[in-house]
Amino acid sequence: MTSPGRFGPLLTVSGVTFRLWAPAAKSVDVIVDERPYAMTRRGDWFAADVPGAKAGTRYRFRIDGELDIADPGSHFQPDDVAGPSEVIDHDFAWQTEWRGRPWEDSVFLEAHVGTFTPQGTYRAMIDKLDHLADCGITALELMPLADFPGRWNWGYDGVLLYAPDSSYGRPEDLKALIDAAHARGLMVFLDVVYNHFGPEENYLGRIAPSTFSDAQTPWGGAIDYRVPEVRAFAVENAVHWLKHYRFDGLRLDAVHAIVTAGEPELLTELSQAAGVLAQETGRHIHLVLENDDNRAAVLAPNEDPPAGRYRAQWNDDYHHAWHVLLTGEAQGYYSDYGDVGGHIERVLAEGFSYQGMPSPHRGGASRGEPSTSLPRAAFVNFIQNHDQIGNRPMGERLTTLALPEAVEAALTVLLLQPSPPMLFMGEEWGATEPFPFFCDFKGELADAVRQGRKREFAEAYARHGNEIPDPLAQATRDLAVLDWNAPSQPAHAKRLALTHDLLRVRRERIVPLLRAMTGKGRATLETGRLYAEWPAGPTTLMLLANLSDAPKPTPPGLQWGEPIWNGAPPATLPPWSVFAAVGG
């Protein structure tokens, strides 16, 4: 059975046991309701039993009589990361009997809780779940919730990894959201970050310096997962979200930046722990990676439960190739995708485009592993996500960068190709709100963020100056809030109807084929005309598209199957048109 975990407070019959791993501390007191209780040292751990303490009790730790800190394993911070921690009882009156959905059902919508609704709360999201379910979305993926400093943040500056941020609501509010999603047949995923901690109110370097190695990441010293307690902190954190909150899966952020992964590798142990929980509970649990290294060997979408490997990876190659096709941009990492036709062929047929080839953007270093033997289900494909929108100086969506008919064609291909598709919140109706980078740091850290953005986007700042949103301003965060009145406007209503129809076709005609798609497909893109097919046992999924603004002839001798989208292709394909069929 999964253990209760070593981090955070432990409710007992008579009170609460408080625990802290602090090898560098000489003494630790737990301050409960302003009263100090000396903690007993047991090796590198400190513990104290406090009778009468209970759920709702607030506490903090006093290190060496001089520094008061929140519990690194805190389950809730009602007054943000610098305030006292609160003891949480995770008993919850779940209303929905739920074992999850199989992986092949997955259609993701990525969302940021704070800007998904004007209220920016877990409870407010519940009112929008019917919209997602009616549209055909099957999985709501939340950007990171681990408690971050300030009132708003993308979530990747989390400091207290076990505590859902209080700006969105309380733990029971998050559970109510997940329970309500399950009642509508929606899976809920959480983005988790194990490659770094946020910079503000992070005291692990003070109480446990062995948390970090001498190796460096873009955010400072690397987390050292060779240390057993550090490894347990991450593995138990993953189980914490899956068990106490009943998330259906996790997306692990930028695992290529986990430098000291230990042996066995952290990813292996974490996946195995999730697999144990899946077996114990009879639930479908799905783990997904973001990994710039394109490691095909760690992916196994049909392994159930995930015993040491992962269902899928976010496929940046898919996004980058389509972005270059639609916008013509060639700066930064887009410079790796100049042969756009070849890249689109590979991402559709084989999954990764970079499978060990040299990457010019990375100075010619090879990137990736062969992915031709993997099922299509091993790749989560998308044409927009929070990174690709928000890492632009102005935070523009693709909707405002490319022709509407071109974006519509790309969306159609995305939802009809076999790999699990992902939309970014509002994309289903063609939302135009930007999603610029924002955070709520103070003082020198805020200035460092401003200056860092100006260095990163020096050319854009020289061109646009004050037009670029200030990442620290509330007005920048407010720009990203979805306008839920937009879907009633004619153009947005039309796009939403298109998404609804495409996802209906996907659910009825494509999902039943996915288990049989165990290998690569075939794709050709020549002079704007795309043809792709994916074998599924005795059946083949076929897709034909004109990805240009000029008419194109249908390939001669094409043996078209039973149409499932847009009928049989005519002799001349209209600009930006897409057709799909299944055939024997």
Backbone torsions as a table, in degrees:
resi	resn	phi	psi	omega
1	MET	NA	147.8	175.9
2	THR	-65.0	136.5	-177.9
3	SER	-77.6	163.6	177.4
4	PRO	-69.5	-8.7	178.8
5	GLY	93.2	157.2	-175.4
6	ARG	-99.8	-9.0	-171.6
7	PHE	-114.1	144.3	-179.3
8	GLY	89.5	169.6	-177.6
9	PRO	-71.5	151.3	-179.6
10	LEU	-120.4	114.4	177.0
11	LEU	-69.2	133.7	178.0
12	THR	-122.9	177.6	-179.6
13	VAL	-62.9	-36.4	-173.5
14	SER	-103.2	-10.0	-176.9
15	GLY	174.3	-134.6	-178.7
16	VAL	-136.8	136.5	170.2
17	THR	-97.6	120.0	178.2
18	PHE	-97.4	137.4	-174.5
19	ARG	-134.8	145.1	178.5
20	LEU	-150.4	127.4	170.9
21	TRP	-88.5	113.0	-174.5
22	ALA	-148.5	69.5	-175.5
23	PRO	-60.7	-24.2	-178.0
24	ALA	-90.3	-4.4	-179.6
25	ALA	-84.9	142.9	174.1
26	LYS	-85.7	-37.8	178.1
27	SER	-148.1	152.1	177.6
28	VAL	-139.7	132.9	169.3
29	ASP	-112.9	144.9	169.2
30	VAL	-99.7	126.9	-178.8
31	ILE	-98.2	110.1	-177.4
32	VAL	-114.3	116.9	-178.2
33	ASP	50.7	45.3	176.7
34	GLU	69.8	7.8	178.2
35	ARG	-108.9	126.8	-179.1
36	PRO	-82.0	140.5	173.0
37	TYR	-125.9	122.6	179.4
38	ALA	-66.0	136.2	178.9
39	MET	-100.6	142.5	-177.8
40	THR	-88.0	134.7	179.1
41	ARG	-85.1	131.3	174.5
42	ARG	-132.4	92.1	-173.4
43	GLY	68.9	-124.0	178.8
44	ASP	-92.7	5.2	-177.4
45	TRP	-109.7	151.3	172.7
46	PHE	-122.0	143.7	-179.2
47	ALA	-147.2	151.3	175.6
48	ALA	-151.7	133.4	173.0
49	ASP	-93.7	124.5	-178.5
50	VAL	-117.3	102.0	178.9
51	PRO	-62.3	143.1	177.0
52	GLY	85.9	-18.2	173.7
53	ALA	-67.0	150.3	-173.7
54	LYS	-156.5	-178.4	174.6
55	ALA	-57.2	134.1	-176.0
56	GLY	97.1	-17.5	177.0
57	THR	-63.0	136.3	177.8
58	ARG	-105.2	143.9	-174.2
59	TYR	-154.7	165.1	169.7
60	ARG	-151.6	167.8	179.4
61	PHE	-106.6	138.9	175.3
62	ARG	-107.8	118.2	-174.6
63	ILE	-97.7	121.4	175.8
64	ASP	54.1	29.8	176.5
65	GLY	69.3	11.1	-172.6
66	GLU	-134.7	-17.7	-174.3
67	LEU	-132.9	119.6	176.3
68	ASP	-96.3	129.3	-177.6
69	ILE	-135.3	157.4	169.8
70	ALA	-71.4	160.1	176.6
71	ASP	-70.2	121.5	176.5
72	PRO	-57.7	-23.8	176.8
73	GLY	-101.2	19.9	-179.7
74	SER	-55.0	140.1	176.1
75	HIS	-95.2	-6.6	174.7
76	PHE	-169.7	142.7	179.2
77	GLN	-126.3	89.4	-175.6
78	PRO	-63.0	-24.1	-178.6
79	ASP	-117.6	35.7	176.7
80	ASP	75.8	-178.5	-168.0
81	VAL	-66.4	-24.2	-178.5
82	ALA	-88.7	-7.9	-178.0
83	GLY	-88.5	-177.3	178.4
84	PRO	-70.3	154.2	174.6
85	SER	-84.8	157.5	179.5
86	GLU	-122.3	134.3	175.7
87	VAL	-71.3	130.0	-178.0
88	ILE	-117.1	131.5	170.5
89	ASP	-93.8	117.9	-173.5
90	HIS	-85.2	4.0	171.5
91	ASP	-61.4	135.4	-176.9
92	PHE	-148.8	140.6	-178.5
93	ALA	-82.6	75.5	179.1
94	TRP	-62.2	133.9	-176.9
95	GLN	-99.0	-15.7	-171.7
96	THR	-114.8	122.8	170.6
97	GLU	-76.2	120.3	-168.9
98	TRP	-147.3	128.2	175.5
99	ARG	-116.2	1.6	176.6
100	GLY	96.9	-169.9	180.0
101	ARG	-130.3	151.5	174.9
102	PRO	-64.6	154.1	-174.0
103	TRP	-58.2	-38.0	-174.7
104	GLU	-66.1	-15.1	176.6
105	ASP	-73.8	-10.7	-165.1
106	SER	-66.5	124.1	166.5
107	VAL	-133.1	108.7	-170.0
108	PHE	-90.1	147.0	163.6
109	LEU	-127.2	116.5	178.6
110	GLU	-85.0	135.7	-175.5
111	ALA	-142.0	148.0	172.6
112	HIS	-105.1	117.7	-172.7
113	VAL	-56.2	-42.1	-173.2
114	GLY	-69.0	-19.9	-179.3
115	THR	-121.0	1.4	179.3
116	PHE	-67.2	-33.7	177.1
117	THR	-131.7	161.3	175.8
118	PRO	-59.4	-32.4	-180.0
119	GLN	-75.4	-30.2	177.4
120	GLY	68.1	38.4	-176.5
121	THR	-129.8	163.1	174.7
122	TYR	-59.8	-45.9	-176.6
123	ARG	-62.6	-38.6	-179.6
124	ALA	-66.5	-29.7	178.6
125	MET	-64.6	-29.2	-177.9
126	ILE	-57.9	-37.4	-178.3
127	ASP	-66.0	-15.3	-177.6
128	LYS	-103.0	-0.3	-176.2
129	LEU	-67.9	-35.3	178.2
130	ASP	-61.8	-37.6	176.7
131	HIS	-58.4	-46.4	-178.2
132	LEU	-64.8	-46.6	-178.4
133	ALA	-63.9	-42.1	179.6
134	ASP	-63.7	-33.7	-178.5
135	CYS	-70.5	-27.7	-177.1
136	GLY	111.8	3.0	172.9
137	ILE	-65.6	139.7	178.0
138	THR	-118.1	-9.5	-176.1
139	ALA	-144.3	119.1	174.9
140	LEU	-94.2	119.5	179.7
141	GLU	-108.7	120.4	-177.4
142	LEU	-94.2	131.8	171.1
143	MET	-61.7	162.5	-167.1
144	PRO	-53.8	142.3	-178.8
145	LEU	-111.8	-11.8	-177.5
146	ALA	-52.8	135.5	-168.4
147	ASP	-55.0	123.7	-179.2
148	PHE	-115.8	159.7	179.4
149	PRO	-77.0	138.4	175.2
150	GLY	97.1	-176.0	-172.8
151	ARG	-88.9	-23.8	179.6
152	TRP	-149.1	152.4	-175.6
153	ASN	-172.9	151.4	172.1
154	TRP	-61.2	-30.9	179.2
155	GLY	116.3	-7.7	-176.4
156	TYR	-89.6	9.7	174.0
157	ASP	-111.1	31.2	-179.2
158	GLY	-62.9	139.7	-178.8
159	VAL	-111.7	-40.9	-177.8
160	LEU	-112.5	97.9	-163.8
161	LEU	-72.5	-17.0	-178.2
162	TYR	-94.4	-5.9	-171.9
163	ALA	-108.7	115.2	174.5
164	PRO	-66.5	136.0	-171.0
165	ASP	-60.5	134.4	-174.4
166	SER	-72.9	-16.0	179.7
167	SER	-66.3	-19.8	-179.9
168	TYR	-97.2	-11.9	-178.0
169	GLY	135.3	-173.3	-178.5
170	ARG	-93.3	167.0	178.4
171	PRO	-54.2	-39.7	-179.8
172	GLU	-67.7	-25.9	175.2
173	ASP	-69.5	-40.7	176.6
174	LEU	-63.6	-41.6	178.4
175	LYS	-64.7	-37.3	177.8
176	ALA	-63.6	-38.4	177.0
177	LEU	-62.9	-46.1	-178.7
178	ILE	-66.6	-40.8	177.8
179	ASP	-61.7	-42.7	179.2
180	ALA	-67.0	-36.7	176.7
181	ALA	-64.2	-44.9	179.3
182	HIS	-61.7	-35.9	178.4
183	ALA	-62.3	-23.0	-180.0
184	ARG	-101.8	9.9	179.0
185	GLY	80.0	14.9	-178.6
186	LEU	-96.7	128.8	167.1
187	MET	-74.5	157.6	175.2
188	VAL	-131.3	126.4	179.1
189	PHE	-112.8	156.9	177.9
190	LEU	-127.5	134.7	173.8
191	ASP	-82.2	124.5	-179.6
192	VAL	-122.9	151.2	-172.5
193	VAL	-123.6	113.7	179.3
194	TYR	-120.1	14.3	179.8
195	ASN	-99.5	-12.6	176.9
196	HIS	-168.7	165.7	171.0
197	PHE	-108.4	154.4	174.2
198	GLY	-63.1	160.6	-171.5
199	PRO	-84.5	-20.0	-171.5
200	GLU	-102.9	131.1	-179.4
201	GLU	63.2	33.6	176.2
202	ASN	-105.3	108.8	-174.3
203	TYR	-108.9	13.8	-179.7
204	LEU	-63.0	-35.3	177.3
205	GLY	-63.6	-25.3	179.1
206	ARG	-82.7	-45.4	-174.0
207	ILE	-92.7	-21.6	-177.8
208	ALA	-148.7	71.9	-175.7
209	PRO	-60.1	-21.2	178.6
210	SER	-71.4	-3.1	172.8
211	THR	-60.0	-28.2	-173.8
212	PHE	-118.8	143.9	176.7
213	SER	-98.3	179.3	177.0
214	ASP	-77.5	-15.7	178.8
215	ALA	-66.0	154.8	-175.2
216	GLN	-116.7	148.2	172.4
217	THR	-123.3	174.5	176.1
218	PRO	-60.2	-14.5	-176.5
219	TRP	-110.1	7.9	-178.8
220	GLY	120.3	-156.3	-178.1
221	GLY	-59.2	139.8	-178.0
222	ALA	-73.5	143.3	173.2
223	ILE	-68.6	131.7	-172.3
224	ASP	-98.1	95.5	-178.0
225	TYR	-83.6	10.2	169.0
226	ARG	-79.0	-18.0	179.5
227	VAL	-83.3	123.1	-173.2
228	PRO	-55.5	-42.4	-178.6
229	GLU	-68.1	-35.6	179.0
230	VAL	-67.4	-42.4	176.9
231	ARG	-62.0	-44.7	-179.8
232	ALA	-62.7	-35.0	180.0
233	PHE	-58.8	-42.2	-179.5
234	ALA	-76.3	-45.7	-177.8
235	VAL	-63.1	-45.3	179.7
236	GLU	-68.7	-28.5	176.0
237	ASN	-64.8	-43.4	177.9
238	ALA	-59.4	-45.6	179.0
239	VAL	-64.8	-36.5	178.0
240	HIS	-54.3	-50.3	-178.7
241	TRP	-67.6	-39.4	-178.2
242	LEU	-71.5	-34.9	-175.3
243	LYS	-86.8	-56.5	-173.8
244	HIS	-73.1	-31.9	-176.4
245	TYR	-107.2	-6.8	177.9
246	ARG	59.6	34.2	168.9
247	PHE	-59.6	145.6	-179.8
248	ASP	-83.5	-15.9	-179.7
249	GLY	-176.0	171.6	-179.7
250	LEU	-129.1	147.9	169.3
251	ARG	-114.2	118.1	-176.6
252	LEU	-89.5	120.5	-175.4
253	ASP	-72.0	133.5	166.8
254	ALA	37.8	60.2	-177.1
255	VAL	-69.5	-16.8	175.1
256	HIS	-63.7	-18.6	179.8
257	ALA	-91.9	4.9	171.7
258	ILE	-83.8	99.1	-168.2
259	VAL	-82.5	-44.6	-178.4
260	THR	-108.0	82.2	-171.3
261	ALA	-83.0	-12.4	177.9
262	GLY	78.4	-177.8	-178.4
263	GLU	-141.3	121.9	-3.6
264	PRO	-63.1	160.4	-175.8
265	GLU	-57.9	141.9	179.7
266	LEU	-50.5	-44.0	-177.2
267	LEU	-58.6	-37.3	180.0
268	THR	-65.9	-49.4	-177.7
269	GLU	-65.4	-39.2	179.5
270	LEU	-63.7	-44.4	178.9
271	SER	-64.1	-39.4	178.5
272	GLN	-63.4	-39.8	178.8
273	ALA	-64.1	-40.1	176.1
274	ALA	-64.6	-36.5	178.0
275	GLY	-64.5	-38.4	176.4
276	VAL	-61.1	-45.1	179.4
277	LEU	-62.8	-39.9	178.6
278	ALA	-61.6	-41.6	179.3
279	GLN	-67.2	-41.8	-178.6
280	GLU	-64.8	-35.9	-172.4
281	THR	-101.7	-11.8	-176.0
282	GLY	69.9	23.4	-176.9
283	ARG	-98.7	152.4	165.1
284	HIS	-77.2	121.6	175.1
285	ILE	-125.8	129.6	-173.6
286	HIS	-122.7	131.6	178.4
287	LEU	-117.3	134.2	-175.0
288	VAL	-129.0	145.0	-179.1
289	LEU	-110.9	150.1	155.6
290	GLU	-106.8	121.4	-172.2
291	ASN	-149.9	104.2	-178.7
292	ASP	-65.5	-15.0	-179.3
293	ASP	-80.1	-8.2	178.7
294	ASN	51.6	55.5	-178.6
295	ARG	-86.6	99.6	-179.5
296	ALA	-67.2	-29.3	-173.1
297	ALA	-65.3	-21.2	-178.1
298	VAL	-93.1	4.8	-175.9
299	LEU	-107.0	134.4	178.6
300	ALA	-155.7	81.7	-172.2
301	PRO	-63.4	-23.0	-176.7
302	ASN	-97.6	2.4	173.9
303	GLU	-76.1	125.9	-177.5
304	ASP	-142.1	116.7	-0.1
305	PRO	-76.5	170.4	-177.5
306	PRO	-69.8	97.2	-174.5
307	ALA	-95.2	75.9	175.5
308	GLY	96.8	-10.2	178.3
309	ARG	-126.7	-172.9	-167.9
310	TYR	-128.6	147.7	-179.2
311	ARG	-59.1	-47.6	-168.1
312	ALA	-161.9	172.9	174.9
313	GLN	-128.8	141.0	167.6
314	TRP	-58.2	127.1	-173.1
315	ASN	-100.4	86.7	178.5
316	ASP	-60.8	-32.1	179.3
317	ASP	-56.9	-40.5	179.8
318	TYR	-60.7	-49.6	-179.7
319	HIS	-59.1	-49.7	-172.1
320	HIS	-62.6	-42.4	-179.6
321	ALA	-62.7	-45.5	-179.5
322	TRP	-68.8	-35.4	179.2
323	HIS	-62.7	-42.9	178.5
324	VAL	-64.1	-41.7	178.8
325	LEU	-60.4	-43.0	-172.9
326	LEU	-81.8	-29.0	-173.4
327	THR	-114.4	-22.5	-175.0
328	GLY	76.6	3.9	-179.0
329	GLU	-67.8	144.6	-176.6
330	ALA	-137.9	14.0	-178.2
331	GLN	-87.0	162.3	175.3
332	GLY	56.4	-137.7	-177.1
333	TYR	-67.6	-16.0	176.2
334	TYR	-66.5	-17.3	178.3
335	SER	-65.0	-18.7	177.8
336	ASP	-76.3	-5.0	-170.4
337	TYR	-121.6	33.1	-179.1
338	GLY	-62.4	-39.7	175.0
339	ASP	-80.8	70.1	-168.7
340	VAL	-62.9	-36.0	179.7
341	GLY	-62.5	-45.1	179.2
342	GLY	-63.5	-38.4	179.7
343	HIS	-68.4	-41.5	179.1
344	ILE	-66.0	-38.5	176.1
345	GLU	-58.4	-45.9	-176.7
346	ARG	-69.5	-41.7	-177.6
347	VAL	-66.9	-31.8	178.1
348	LEU	-77.0	-38.9	-174.8
349	ALA	-88.3	-34.5	-168.2
350	GLU	-123.7	-7.7	-179.6
351	GLY	97.9	-90.5	177.1
352	PHE	-76.8	147.2	168.8
353	SER	-88.7	-44.0	176.5
354	TYR	-89.2	109.7	-176.0
355	GLN	-124.7	42.1	-177.2
356	GLY	111.9	1.0	179.6
357	MET	-76.9	156.8	176.0
358	PRO	-68.8	140.0	179.4
359	SER	-106.2	109.7	179.0
360	PRO	-56.5	-38.1	-179.1
361	HIS	-63.0	-27.5	179.7
362	ARG	-99.2	25.2	177.3
363	GLY	73.5	22.1	178.3
364	GLY	91.7	0.0	178.6
365	ALA	-66.5	145.7	178.0
366	SER	-73.0	150.2	-177.2
367	ARG	-140.2	130.0	170.3
368	GLY	95.9	169.5	177.6
369	GLU	-127.3	154.4	178.8
370	PRO	-56.8	133.4	-177.4
371	SER	-120.3	10.6	-173.1
372	THR	-65.8	-26.0	-177.5
373	SER	-87.7	-5.8	-178.1
374	LEU	-81.8	146.7	172.4
375	PRO	-64.2	156.3	178.9
376	ARG	-60.9	-23.0	-178.4
377	ALA	-68.5	-6.6	-178.2
378	ALA	-83.2	1.8	-174.7
379	PHE	-130.9	120.0	173.2
380	VAL	-88.7	113.4	-175.3
381	ASN	-102.3	151.7	-176.5
382	PHE	-162.6	158.8	172.4
383	ILE	-115.6	-2.7	172.3
384	GLN	-150.2	146.3	166.3
385	ASN	-156.4	-179.7	-174.5
386	HIS	-61.2	-41.2	-178.2
387	ASP	-63.8	-50.3	-171.6
388	GLN	-71.0	-22.8	172.5
389	ILE	-85.8	-53.1	-169.8
390	GLY	-76.4	-18.8	177.8
391	ASN	-84.8	9.1	169.7
392	ARG	-90.2	147.2	-178.0
393	PRO	-55.1	-37.5	-178.2
394	MET	-97.5	-8.5	179.1
395	GLY	67.8	32.6	-176.1
396	GLU	-75.0	142.3	170.8
397	ARG	-79.1	159.5	176.9
398	LEU	-58.8	-30.4	-179.9
399	THR	-54.4	-32.1	-177.7
400	THR	-98.2	-0.2	-175.9
401	LEU	-107.0	-18.3	-173.9
402	ALA	-133.7	165.8	178.4
403	LEU	-60.6	137.5	-179.8
404	PRO	-55.3	-41.6	-178.4
405	GLU	-69.1	-29.3	176.9
406	ALA	-71.6	-43.6	177.1
407	VAL	-61.7	-40.0	179.1
408	GLU	-62.5	-41.7	177.9
409	ALA	-64.9	-42.5	179.0
410	ALA	-64.3	-39.2	176.8
411	LEU	-63.2	-41.3	-179.7
412	THR	-62.6	-45.9	177.3
413	VAL	-61.3	-44.0	-179.5
414	LEU	-56.1	-44.7	-174.2
415	LEU	-81.9	-14.6	178.0
416	LEU	-101.6	-19.0	175.6
417	GLN	-71.2	157.6	-167.0
418	PRO	-76.8	-24.8	-177.0
419	SER	-66.8	150.9	178.6
420	PRO	-55.3	123.6	-179.9
421	PRO	-90.7	155.0	175.8
422	MET	-133.1	135.5	173.8
423	LEU	-110.2	154.3	171.9
424	PHE	-98.7	141.3	-170.3
425	MET	-42.2	127.0	-178.3
426	GLY	89.2	-14.0	-179.8
427	GLU	-62.7	-27.0	-178.5
428	GLU	-62.8	-23.9	176.2
429	TRP	-114.7	11.1	178.8
430	GLY	74.4	40.2	-179.8
431	ALA	-56.0	146.0	-179.1
432	THR	-112.3	-5.1	179.1
433	GLU	-59.0	135.6	175.6
434	PRO	-70.3	165.9	172.1
435	PHE	-131.7	71.8	-178.1
436	PRO	-72.9	159.8	176.3
437	PHE	-66.8	136.8	177.9
438	PHE	-147.2	150.9	174.6
439	CYS	-157.7	174.0	-174.3
440	ASP	-132.1	50.2	175.6
441	PHE	-78.4	166.9	179.7
442	LYS	-125.3	159.7	169.5
443	GLY	60.9	-135.9	-174.1
444	GLU	-63.4	-34.7	180.0
445	LEU	-66.0	-39.9	176.9
446	ALA	-62.3	-43.7	178.7
447	ASP	-63.2	-37.3	179.6
448	ALA	-64.8	-38.6	178.0
449	VAL	-64.3	-46.1	179.3
450	ARG	-58.3	-48.0	-177.4
451	GLN	-67.7	-36.2	178.1
452	GLY	-63.4	-41.7	177.4
453	ARG	-65.0	-38.4	179.8
454	LYS	-66.6	-34.6	176.4
455	ARG	-71.0	-42.4	-176.8
456	GLU	-64.3	-36.8	-176.4
457	PHE	-118.3	45.7	-174.5
458	ALA	-57.5	-42.6	-178.7
459	GLU	-63.3	-42.5	179.9
460	ALA	-66.9	-39.1	179.0
461	TYR	-66.3	-36.0	177.9
462	ALA	-65.3	-31.8	-176.9
463	ARG	-87.0	-40.1	-172.4
464	HIS	-107.5	-20.8	176.7
465	GLY	54.6	-125.1	-174.8
466	ASN	-71.0	-6.5	175.6
467	GLU	-68.5	-23.3	-179.6
468	ILE	-74.4	128.0	-176.2
469	PRO	-61.1	138.1	175.3
470	ASP	-70.7	118.9	-175.5
471	PRO	-63.7	-16.7	-178.4
472	LEU	-95.3	-4.5	-173.6
473	ALA	-89.0	142.8	175.9
474	GLN	-61.7	-33.0	179.7
475	ALA	-60.4	-31.7	178.3
476	THR	-69.0	-45.2	175.4
477	ARG	-59.7	-41.5	-176.7
478	ASP	-65.6	-28.2	177.4
479	LEU	-58.3	-29.7	-172.3
480	ALA	-85.7	-7.7	-176.5
481	VAL	-69.0	129.0	-178.8
482	LEU	-65.0	141.6	174.1
483	ASP	-95.3	102.8	-176.6
484	TRP	-78.8	-1.4	171.1
485	ASN	-83.6	-18.7	-175.5
486	ALA	-59.9	-39.5	-177.0
487	PRO	-60.1	-17.0	178.2
488	SER	-84.5	-9.4	178.6
489	GLN	-79.5	144.7	-170.0
490	PRO	-51.7	-48.8	-176.8
491	ALA	-65.0	-41.4	179.6
492	HIS	-71.4	-37.3	177.5
493	ALA	-62.4	-38.6	178.2
494	LYS	-64.3	-44.1	179.0
495	ARG	-64.5	-40.8	178.8
496	LEU	-63.2	-40.6	177.7
497	ALA	-63.4	-38.6	177.2
498	LEU	-61.8	-48.5	179.6
499	THR	-58.9	-43.9	179.3
500	HIS	-59.1	-46.4	-178.0
501	ASP	-67.4	-41.3	178.5
502	LEU	-62.7	-41.3	-179.0
503	LEU	-73.0	-27.4	172.8
504	ARG	-65.3	-46.5	177.7
505	VAL	-61.4	-42.3	178.5
506	ARG	-59.0	-48.7	-177.6
507	ARG	-62.0	-43.4	-172.8
508	GLU	-83.0	-35.0	-169.3
509	ARG	-116.8	-23.1	-175.2
510	ILE	-102.8	-45.4	-179.2
511	VAL	-54.2	-41.7	178.8
512	PRO	-61.5	-16.2	-179.5
513	LEU	-90.8	-15.7	-164.0
514	LEU	-67.9	-36.8	-179.2
515	ARG	-60.8	-29.8	-178.7
516	ALA	-85.8	-5.6	178.4
517	MET	-87.0	86.1	-173.4
518	THR	-98.9	-4.4	-178.4
519	GLY	-141.9	-162.5	-174.3
520	LYS	-74.3	163.2	172.7
521	GLY	-107.6	-156.7	178.5
522	ARG	-141.7	137.4	-179.9
523	ALA	-148.4	140.6	173.5
524	THR	-133.8	138.2	176.7
525	LEU	-132.3	108.9	-177.4
526	GLU	-131.7	127.0	179.3
527	THR	47.5	40.1	176.1
528	GLY	89.1	-7.8	-178.8
529	ARG	-100.1	122.5	-177.3
530	LEU	-107.9	131.7	169.1
531	TYR	-130.5	131.5	179.3
532	ALA	-140.4	149.6	174.9
533	GLU	-147.8	149.9	-177.9
534	TRP	-134.9	113.6	178.4
535	PRO	-66.9	139.9	176.3
536	ALA	-137.5	80.1	-174.2
537	GLY	65.0	-128.3	-179.8
538	PRO	-78.7	-5.6	-175.9
539	THR	-110.0	154.0	176.6
540	THR	-130.0	132.4	171.7
541	LEU	-87.3	129.0	-175.1
542	MET	-122.3	141.9	179.7
543	LEU	-140.1	133.0	178.5
544	LEU	-130.7	133.6	-177.7
545	ALA	-147.5	149.4	168.7
546	ASN	-105.6	106.1	-176.8
547	LEU	-100.0	49.1	179.1
548	SER	-149.2	171.9	-178.6
549	ASP	-95.7	14.5	177.4
550	ALA	-124.6	147.0	177.3
551	PRO	-59.6	148.0	179.6
552	LYS	-133.5	143.0	177.5
553	PRO	-72.4	145.3	172.6
554	THR	-66.4	141.5	-179.3
555	PRO	-55.3	133.9	179.7
556	PRO	-64.5	140.8	177.4
557	GLY	73.7	13.3	-179.2
558	LEU	-63.7	125.1	176.2
559	GLN	-94.4	95.3	-174.7
560	TRP	-86.3	142.3	-179.8
561	GLY	-90.0	-153.8	178.3
562	GLU	-75.0	118.2	-177.4
563	PRO	-62.1	134.8	172.5
564	ILE	-118.8	-11.0	177.3
565	TRP	-149.4	121.7	170.4
566	ASN	73.9	14.0	175.9
567	GLY	73.6	-165.6	178.0
568	ALA	-79.3	138.8	-179.1
569	PRO	-67.1	137.0	177.1
570	PRO	-74.6	174.7	-180.0
571	ALA	-61.5	-32.8	177.4
572	THR	-120.1	123.7	-178.0
573	LEU	-82.2	124.9	176.3
574	PRO	-64.2	157.3	176.7
575	PRO	-55.4	139.8	174.7
576	TRP	53.7	42.8	179.2
577	SER	-108.5	151.1	-177.6
578	VAL	-135.3	138.3	178.6
579	PHE	-133.2	147.3	178.6
580	ALA	-141.6	150.7	-178.9
581	ALA	-153.4	164.7	168.4
582	VAL	-121.8	140.0	-177.8
583	GLY	-147.3	160.8	179.3
584	GLY	-84.5	NA	NA
